């Protein structure tokens, strides 16, 4: 019996939902309108979470690209927080159709399963999905025509890469993600948010900075000392014990919102 209890507990902790109850609870308390829409292109359908601000004026759109864990409760909660600041948040589940029985992120049995599938997504498919989502976003009646992209972890790298493929972006925000090899086609300013205790990604920042400088592109990276990779999520997780993650999240959030206002 004891062995069964241990196994059951381990399985429970492996589910994305179980680890993010606090994020789901924040979503459930939100007064804002959030909805799932199905965006079709070619032979794919991208399930996308859209949250609207409580405003009578048209607003900019921000595409939110999830972490390597897929479209979790936290990624949707982050989209809702963005809407609270006056932006239309459009958060595609890029694992749409890639889950068990053609399902999406929430259909994977474990975090590891979602992570593995996400890491194998073809770049061309991701770009096509994001372009379809951006095209949809530009047609939202409540949009004022301004479009930005933000990504976290794996999504941070994808937001940087999407900036090389999309000319109508007003800005790209990269949270602890690597830069692409070729930055020559980027037209939007790129703003980086990095963790001081993230050797893997931190080691790429100088090279990316130099590449952007040589190409004449705007790139403004900021590193938050003491914070670890994923601090935007960890910084609001009640179970996280690193105070530097919370501090980094607060500072990065303020910087991000200030930059959004200047688009």
N, C-alpha and C positions, 0 to 999 in steps of 0.2 A: 504493500500500500504506500509506504513511504517513497519508494522508487517511482511509483505512478504520480505522486504529488509533485516530486521534483521535476519529472519530465513534463507534466502539465504546466508547471510554472515557467519552465524554460520555453515551452512553445508559446505561452501567453506573451512573454516578454519579447518574443521574436516578431510579433505582429506590429506593424506600423501604428495601428490605431491605439494599442495598449500603451505605447510610449508617449502618446501625445494627447491624452485625455484633456489636459489643460488647454490645448489649442482648440480642440473640438468644442469645449465648453465656452470659450471666448466667441467662437463662431455662432453658437446657439443663442448667445446673449445679444448678438449684433442687431441693431435696428435697421441696418441697411439691406437693400434688395440684392440678393445674390442668386444666380441661376446657372444651371448647366445648359450649354448650347452645343449642338453638334455641327461642326464645321467640316464640310465635305470638299475634297479636292482629289482629282485623279481617282485612284481606287481606295482612298483612305477617308476615314471619318475621325476627326480629332475632337474628343470630348473636352470642352473648355468651360472653366468656371469664370463667370463674369460678375463683378460687383460694382454697383453704381453708388456714387456719392449722394448724400442728401442735399441737393442743390437745384435751384431752378435755372441755373446757367449752364451752358455747354462746357464740357471739361476735356482736358487732355487725356489721352489713353496711354497706359503703361502696360506693356506685355511683361508678365512675370514668369520667368523660366525656373522651374523647380530644381531641387538638388538631385543628386544621383539616386536618391531613394524613391523618386517619382513624385506624383502629385499627392502629397500628404496633407493631413489636417493643418499642419503648420504653414505650408505654402499657401493654402487657401485663407488661413487666418491672417497671414501677412498681406495678402491681396485685400482683405477686408480692412485692415488697418490703413492701407494705402488709400482706399476709397474714403475712409474717414477724414483724410486730409484733402479731399476734393478732387480725386482722380478716378477715372474709370479703370479698374484693374481687370485685365484679361489674362487668365492663367490657364494655358493649355496643358492637358495631360499628354505628354509626348510618348507615353507608354500605351496610348489608346490602340487597341487592336493587338497589342503585343503580349497581353496577359493570358492566363489559362482560358481556354475556350474563346479566344479572341477578346478577352476582357481588357480592363485598364489597370491603373496602379493599385486601386483598392482590391482587385481580385487576386493579387499575388499572395501566397500563403505566408511569406516571411519577408522581412526587410532585405535579407541577403538575396532572395530570389528576385526582388524588384531591382536591387542594385546591380545584379549580374545582367539582367535584361537591359537595363538602362545603359550600362557601359558598352553594350554591343549595338546600340542604335546607329544606323548608317548616317553619316553626316549629310548626305544628299536628302535623305528622308526628313531629318530634323529641319533642314533649311526649307524644304517644300512645305512642311507643316507650319513652320513659323511664318512663312510668306503668306500662306492661306489665312492664318490667324490675323496677321497684320492687315491684309486686304479686308477681312471681315470687320476689324476694329475701325478702319477708316470709314466704313459705311454706317457705323452706329449713329443714329440720329442725334444722340446726346453728345457726340464728340465735337470738339472745336477744331479738329484737323491736325492737332499736334500729336506726335507719336514718339514714345520712348520705349526702351527695352531695359529690363533688369534681370540679372540671374545670380544664383547662389551656388557655390561649390561647382559641380558639373555644369549647372546652369550659368554660372559666372563665365566660364570659358565659352559657352554657347552664345551668351549675350555679346561677348567681344567678337566672336566669329560672325554672328548675324550682322554686326555693324559693317562687315566687309561685303555683305550681300544685299543690304537694304539702303537705298539712297535717301529715303524720305524720313529717316530717323532724326529727331531733334536732339537726342542724347542717348548714350549707352552707359549703363551703370553695372560695373563688374565687381561682384563680391567674391573675393578669394577664389578667382578663376584665372587660368593661364591665358596669355595672349596668343593670337594666331601667328603662323610663320610669316604670312604676307599681309601687311597692313596697308598696302598702297591704295586700296579701293575704299578705304574708310572716309566718310565725309562728315560724320557726326562727332562731336566732342565725346571723349570717353573718360569716365571717372572711375578710379579704382579704389577699392576698400579691402585692405589686407590685414592679416593677423600677424602679430609679432612672433608668436609661437607656432609658425606654420612654415617649416623649413622647405617643404616640397614646393609650395606655390611661391613663397617668398623669394626663393632662389631664381625664379623666372622674371621677377619684376625689373631688375636692372636691364636685362636684355630687351624686354618689351619696351621699356622707357626709351632706350637708345634707338630701337627700330622705329618707334613712333616719332621721335625727334628727327631722325634722318628723313623720314617720309613727309615731314612737315605737318604732322597731325597733332591735334590737341589731346594730351593725355595727362591727367592729374591723379597720381596715385597717393594714397595716404595709408600708412601702416599704424595699427593700433597696438601699442606695446602691451605685452602680458596676455593678450587675447589669443585664443586658439582658433583653429579652422572651424568654421560653422558658428561663429560667435553671434550672428544675428538670431539664430534659433536658440543656441545654448544660453544666450543672455537673457532670455525671457522664460526659460525652463525652470520651474520651481525647484527641480532636483539638482540643478547645476551648482557646483560649489566654488567655481572660480569667479571672484568678484570682478576681475578684469574683463570677463566676457560681458557682464552687465554694463560696465562702464563703457566698453567699446561699442556695444549695441546702442546705448543712449547717444553717444557722440556721433556715431555713424548715421543713425536715424536722423538726427538734427541736420547734419551735413547734407544728407540725401534730400530731405524735404526742402532745404534752402536752395539746393541746386535745381530741383524740380520747378521751383517758383520762378527761376531765371530762364527757363526754356523759352 
